[in-house]
């Protein structure tokens, strides 16, 4: 079930900034804010990293393999 949120007393400059950002995206202010609020429900970078680190590492590259691939792609000699 969806919920509604009402925010009163938004300063004019804040609303104008929201309106400008929404217009750049081709959205209404409501649609723009709805999209921004949806982003809040995504996991943070820290949560993604913690989840990845908690997984078993039976297969796949090691940290050293990843580092060496990065260094190689940069042309670093280590």
Secondary structure, DSSP 8 states (H G I E B T S, - for coil): -----------HHHHHHHHHHHHHHT--HHHHHHHHHHHHTS--HHHHHHHHHHS--SSS--HHHHHHHHHHHHT---
